[in-house]
Every structure is written in structure tokens, then in C-alpha cells.
Amino acid sequence: MSSQDIPPSDASLCVQTSPHARAKRKIAALMEEVENLRQDKATKRRKTTYYVSQGRAIRRMVALYTPIEDLIAENDRRCEVDEFSDATPENRENRLQRGYIEFVKILPWVHEKLTGLGLEETEDMLRKLKRGADSARGDDTGTLKELVASWVNIEYNPTPLIRTDDKHHRGFVNDACGKLLCPAEWRWGDAVVRAGIRDRTTAFIVSENSWPTFMYENYQADPTKLEHGLFKSKLLIMGFKAIFTSPSSANEVDGDGDGANIIENNRRARRRSDQAKVKTCVASIIGMRKVTPRAIAYATCQIRFALSNISSWRTVDGDFDYQIFWDNIVDFFEDPPGPAARARVEELLEWWTRSVFGRNHREDLTMDVVSKMSVSALAAQRHEMENAMFDSD
């Protein structure tokens, strides 16, 4: 095109083009912008879904009430403490730090994320993790509300039976629930004790400073040997399995636990390409192969709440503080007074793991253990014989 053919320009120096061509370019640009927005929205949605789903383990495995921010703050504080400082951390600080360790153990990617994200992104991530944590706690509360009522009805056959859809007639007004909630130092069969608890007299204050009877084997406690049978009740095992393996597995508590079989079946089902969608148990999702103290504390609090007559989740029920109760349970396991108590704790945790997951120990088959077994030993011997034959030649 010669200079004579170029349309004269106006004062803005623009070179006139076809209105149709300009419209097409504008539409293309807008469509690209919409597509970018759609992709950004999809990315944010996937990220939200991921964080929320990952957060579902936090209340169950890390801390029932403590904000995640407190765990992170305690770890940061310890990173900044002078290594030569002689200050001894308080019990609460140690509990927080152990919580942070559990936090990064069940969510291994979190520690690095916290290092790389900005303040707003970190707050957004923690907010979504908390949403998932609270959602899971709510789901478990609803599940156990029905199951615990059914189990108590079967165990005690109260008249009238406890309604599975209503909590107003539970708690100490109900003899069956009252017996299970009764502090270990008292005997529910004593009419004076029952009346004192129900009237909430100062002589019979029910608080987090007492171990409820439902936590004991056969629901019986010896006030002179309070550790004997503690955390060994059938109701605790059933509640734990309902949360972490499956509600149906909760009925199998008399023999060795079947949790390991459930996890393995879940894993194999997911690997089959022709398998329909499988509902995976919590233990399989979070990789739980052994029972942990904080998981026991979580299940215990959930069962205590299910036996009570309060209808909405809260920290304090009358004189009973659930947060301190959770702390007391965690400290029993994680902060024993000496080596003898620690050995009993380890034995108790092993009993729990066997009760829930059975006698399977595949997670303990480390490379060092396998290297000492006959298959590896024979392989090594065959290599030695080959080398000996080669050297003789």
C-alpha cells in the first residue's frame, strides 16, 4: 500500500481500521480475561478444597481446642530462644510444642508452606484448615450422638430407652448415662451421691478434675488404684473406632482389632481401576497405623459430650471444662512422672493399637528388620557363594 492509499488520520494520530476488526479483537481480549478469571477461580477452589480436607485431621489428632496459631507461635518462640537460656518451658508450652510436632507430622507440607507464604496467604490457609477441622469435629459429634445412645441402650436397657435423636434426657438425669459420667472417686449406686450430683451441691462437684467412670474397664474404678483399668473401656474403643476406622467396625471390639484390615481393603479398592468410588476411613486418609494419645483424648471428649444432655458443642458444661479435660488426658500420656509410668503408658498405647488395628505390624518392617529375615539373608548367602566360586576360578 502506497502512502497515498493510507487513510488520513485525525488529530489523535490514529490509523483508522475496520470497526468489525476492532470489535473482534476486543471480544477476544475479553474472552481471554474471562478464561483467566475462570482458571484463577478454579485454582482457588481446588486450593480451598485441599486445605479444608487436610484440616479435618487437626481436631482429631493435634488439638481439640487450641488455635493453630498458638502452636505455630510456640514453635517460633522456641526458634528464637537463646540456646544458652536456662529458662524451663512450662507444661502448657511443652504441650503446645508437642502439638506443633504432631501438626507437621500429619500435614508434612505445612512447615515449608509456613516458611514460604506471606502473611495474608498464611492467614487464608489457616482459616481454611480450621474450617475443615471444625467441620470434622461436627460430623463426629453428630455420628456419636446416635451411636452412643444405641450402645448405652444395648448395654443397660434403660427404661425408657435413650432417644438417638435427642439429648435432653441424657446426662445425670438418666441413670445409665449418670453411671457412666459419674466421677471415679464416687459410686453412682449410692443414693446420696446421685442426689448430690443432680442437685449440684458443693460436696459433689463434677469437673474435669475427675476421671469419669465410662473411661474404665468394665466401667468400674478402684479409688485406691485409679490408674488400673483407666482408658480401657469398651465404650472408648467403640467410639474411637467409629471415628477413625468406621461406625460398622465399632461393634468388633471383643477380639483383636480389625482396623488394619479395613485400611488395607480401602487401599486395595482405590488401586482397582474398575472399582466404584470407595468411602475411605479416616485412619487410612491420614495414614494412622498406631493409636496416639491425642486421638484418644479427642474420642474421650466426644463420648463424654455424647453422654451429656447439652445439645450444642461448647467448651464448658456446668462445672466441667472440656479443654482442661483434654489437656489432662494428653498430659497423662505425654508427660508421665517417670520411667515406670512411661513404660505403663507405652504398654497401654500398644494395647490400644492392637485393639483397634489388630496384630498386624507391617509398618514396623523397616529395612533393618527386613535385612535380618531369611529372604534377605539367603540372597546375601547366594551372592557370597557366587563370589567364592568366581574367586576360586
ZAMARGU-4260 file (C-alpha; in steps of 0.2 Angstrom, whole numbers, plus 5000, padded with zeros to 4 digits):
<rodrens>
0) 5000/5000/5000 | 5007/5017/4995 | 5007/5032/5006 | 4993/5039/4996 | 4982/5024/5000
5) 4983/5026/5019 | 4968/5035/5026 | 4971/5052/5033 | 4972/5052/5052 | 4964/5063/5064
10) 4972/5074/5077 | 4975/5058/5088 | 4986/5051/5075 | 4977/5035/5075 | 4976/5025/5059
15) 4958/5020/5055 | 4954/5002/5055 | 4938/4992/5052 | 4926/4993/5066 | 4922/4975/5064
20) 4940/4970/5066 | 4942/4981/5082 | 4926/4973/5089 | 4933/4955/5086 | 4949/4960/5095
25) 4940/4967/5110 | 4929/4951/5111 | 4945/4940/5110 | 4953/4950/5124 | 4938/4949/5135
30) 4936/4931/5132 | 4954/4928/5137 | 4952/4939/5153 | 4936/4928/5157 | 4946/4912/5154
35) 4960/4918/5166 | 4947/4923/5179 | 4939/4906/5177 | 4956/4897/5179 | 4960/4908/5194
40) 4943/4904/5202 | 4946/4885/5199 | 4963/4886/5206 | 4957/4894/5222 | 4943/4882/5223
45) 4954/4867/5222 | 4966/4875/5235 | 4952/4878/5246 | 4945/4861/5245 | 4963/4854/5248
50) 4966/4864/5264 | 4948/4861/5271 | 4950/4842/5268 | 4968/4842/5275 | 4962/4852/5290
55) 4949/4838/5295 | 4963/4829/5305 | 4968/4843/5316 | 4955/4842/5330 | 4956/4823/5329
60) 4975/4822/5330 | 4983/4838/5336 | 4972/4849/5347 | 4954/4849/5350 | 4953/4867/5356
65) 4970/4876/5354 | 4971/4888/5339 | 4983/4883/5326 | 4991/4900/5328 | 4996/4896/5346
70) 5005/4880/5340 | 5015/4890/5327 | 5019/4904/5339 | 5026/4892/5352 | 5037/4884/5339
75) 5043/4901/5333 | 5046/4907/5351 | 5057/4891/5353 | 5067/4895/5337 | 5071/4912/5344
80) 5075/4907/5362 | 5094/4909/5366 | 5101/4891/5366 | 5110/4896/5382 | 5095/4901/5391
85) 5091/4892/5407 | 5073/4895/5407 | 5062/4879/5408 | 5047/4879/5397 | 5030/4877/5407
90) 5019/4862/5405 | 5007/4872/5394 | 5022/4877/5382 | 5028/4859/5381 | 5010/4853/5377
95) 5009/4867/5363 | 5026/4862/5356 | 5021/4843/5356 | 5006/4849/5347 | 5016/4858/5333
100) 5026/4842/5331 | 5010/4832/5328 | 5003/4846/5317 | 5018/4844/5305 | 5018/4826/5306
105) 5001/4823/5300 | 5002/4838/5287 | 5021/4836/5282 | 5019/4850/5269 | 5014/4863/5282
110) 5031/4868/5289 | 5038/4873/5272 | 5022/4882/5267 | 5023/4892/5283 | 5040/4897/5278
115) 5036/4902/5260 | 5019/4911/5261 | 5016/4929/5265 | 5005/4935/5280 | 4988/4936/5270
120) 4991/4919/5262 | 4996/4911/5278 | 4980/4918/5287 | 4969/4912/5272 | 4977/4894/5273
125) 4975/4893/5292 | 4957/4899/5291 | 4953/4885/5278 | 4962/4872/5289 | 4951/4877/5304
130) 4936/4876/5293 | 4940/4858/5289 | 4945/4854/5307 | 4928/4861/5314 | 4918/4853/5301
135) 4926/4836/5305 | 4923/4838/5324 | 4905/4842/5320 | 4902/4827/5309 | 4910/4816/5323
140) 4898/4824/5336 | 4883/4820/5325 | 4889/4802/5322 | 4892/4798/5340 | 4876/4807/5346
145) 4866/4792/5338 | 4879/4778/5341 | 4882/4781/5359 | 4864/4781/5363 | 4862/4765/5354
150) 4877/4757/5363 | 4871/4763/5380 | 4853/4756/5377 | 4861/4739/5372 | 4872/4739/5387
155) 4860/4744/5401 | 4842/4743/5393 | 4836/4758/5402 | 4818/4762/5404 | 4813/4772/5394
160) 4826/4769/5381 | 4838/4784/5376 | 4832/4793/5360 | 4846/4793/5347 | 4839/4810/5340
165) 4838/4819/5356 | 4849/4824/5371 | 4838/4832/5383 | 4836/4816/5393 | 4854/4811/5394
170) 4867/4817/5407 | 4864/4814/5426 | 4845/4814/5425 | 4847/4797/5416 | 4853/4783/5427
175) 4863/4774/5413 | 4872/4790/5407 | 4874/4796/5425 | 4883/4780/5430 | 4895/4782/5415
180) 4898/4800/5419 | 4900/4798/5437 | 4917/4803/5444 | 4928/4788/5448 | 4930/4793/5466
185) 4911/4791/5469 | 4899/4777/5467 | 4884/4780/5457 | 4874/4767/5466 | 4874/4777/5482
190) 4858/4787/5483 | 4867/4802/5492 | 4880/4803/5478 | 4866/4803/5465 | 4856/4816/5474
195) 4871/4827/5477 | 4877/4827/5459 | 4859/4830/5452 | 4857/4845/5464 | 4874/4851/5461
200) 4879/4853/5479 | 4897/4859/5484 | 4901/4841/5491 | 4898/4833/5474 | 4906/4845/5460
205) 4908/4836/5444 | 4923/4844/5435 | 4937/4840/5423 | 4947/4836/5438 | 4939/4819/5440
210) 4940/4804/5428 | 4923/4798/5423 | 4918/4780/5425 | 4915/4777/5407 | 4934/4778/5404
215) 4937/4762/5415 | 4937/4744/5410 | 4920/4736/5414 | 4915/4754/5420 | 4922/4751/5437
220) 4936/4761/5446 | 4946/4757/5461 | 4948/4774/5471 | 4964/4767/5479 | 4971/4761/5462
225) 4965/4774/5450 | 4976/4770/5435 | 4971/4752/5435 | 4959/4750/5420 | 4959/4768/5415
230) 4957/4771/5396 | 4952/4753/5394 | 4933/4754/5392 | 4923/4745/5379 | 4914/4762/5376
235) 4930/4771/5372 | 4936/4758/5360 | 4919/4758/5351 | 4919/4777/5350 | 4937/4778/5344
240) 4934/4765/5330 | 4918/4774/5325 | 4928/4790/5322 | 4944/4783/5314 | 4940/4766/5306
245) 4921/4765/5303 | 4905/4765/5313 | 4902/4747/5307 | 4919/4742/5314 | 4915/4749/5331
250) 4905/4733/5335 | 4920/4722/5333 | 4929/4726/5350 | 4929/4709/5359 | 4944/4701/5349
255) 4959/4709/5340 | 4955/4725/5331 | 4951/4724/5313 | 4956/4742/5308 | 4972/4736/5299
260) 4961/4725/5288 | 4949/4740/5284 | 4963/4751/5280 | 4971/4738/5268 | 4955/4735/5260
265) 4952/4753/5257 | 4970/4755/5249 | 4967/4740/5238 | 4950/4746/5232 | 4957/4763/5227
270) 4970/4754/5217 | 4957/4745/5206 | 4953/4755/5191 | 4936/4746/5189 | 4931/4750/5207
275) 4917/4761/5211 | 4921/4776/5222 | 4925/4770/5240 | 4922/4779/5256 | 4939/4779/5264
280) 4941/4778/5283 | 4949/4792/5292 | 4964/4782/5298 | 4968/4777/5280 | 4967/4795/5274
285) 4979/4802/5287 | 4990/4787/5287 | 4986/4782/5305 | 4993/4764/5309 | 4995/4767/5328
290) 4984/4775/5341 | 4991/4791/5348 | 4987/4800/5364 | 4979/4815/5356 | 4967/4804/5346
295) 4962/4795/5362 | 4959/4812/5371 | 4948/4818/5356 | 4937/4802/5356 | 4935/4803/5375
300) 4929/4821/5374 | 4917/4816/5360 | 4910/4802/5370 | 4908/4812/5386 | 4899/4825/5376
305) 4888/4812/5368 | 4883/4806/5386 | 4879/4823/5392 | 4862/4832/5390 | 4870/4848/5381
310) 4864/4850/5363 | 4877/4861/5356 | 4896/4859/5356 | 4904/4871/5369 | 4920/4872/5380
315) 4911/4872/5397 | 4897/4861/5403 | 4892/4867/5420 | 4907/4865/5431 | 4916/4854/5418
320) 4929/4861/5406 | 4932/4851/5391 | 4948/4860/5386 | 4956/4856/5403 | 4949/4838/5402
325) 4958/4836/5385 | 4974/4843/5392 | 4973/4831/5407 | 4971/4816/5396 | 4986/4822/5384
330) 4997/4825/5400 | 4993/4808/5407 | 5001/4800/5391 | 5014/4813/5386 | 5020/4819/5402
335) 5022/4804/5414 | 5031/4807/5431 | 5045/4795/5427 | 5051/4779/5418 | 5040/4767/5426
340) 5024/4777/5422 | 5031/4780/5404 | 5033/4761/5402 | 5015/4759/5408 | 5009/4772/5395
345) 5019/4763/5381 | 5011/4747/5386 | 4993/4755/5386 | 4996/4763/5369 | 5001/4746/5362
350) 4986/4738/5369 | 4975/4752/5361 | 4984/4749/5344 | 4981/4731/5345 | 4963/4733/5350
355) 4960/4745/5335 | 4972/4739/5322 | 4975/4721/5327 | 4991/4711/5327 | 4997/4717/5310
360) 5014/4726/5311 | 5019/4729/5293 | 5023/4747/5297 | 5037/4741/5309 | 5045/4731/5294
365) 5060/4743/5292 | 5074/4740/5281 | 5085/4735/5295 | 5072/4722/5301 | 5069/4715/5284
370) 5088/4713/5281 | 5089/4701/5295 | 5075/4690/5289 | 5078/4674/5279 | 5074/4680/5261
375) 5087/4694/5263 | 5099/4683/5272 | 5098/4669/5258 | 5100/4682/5245 | 5116/4688/5253
380) 5122/4670/5255 | 5119/4666/5237 | 5130/4682/5232 | 5143/4676/5244 | 5143/4658/5236
385) 5144/4666/5218 | 5159/4677/5224 | 5168/4662/5231 | 5166/4652/5215 | 5172/4667/5205
390) 5187/4669/5216 | 5191/4650/5215 | 5192/4651/5196
</rodrens>
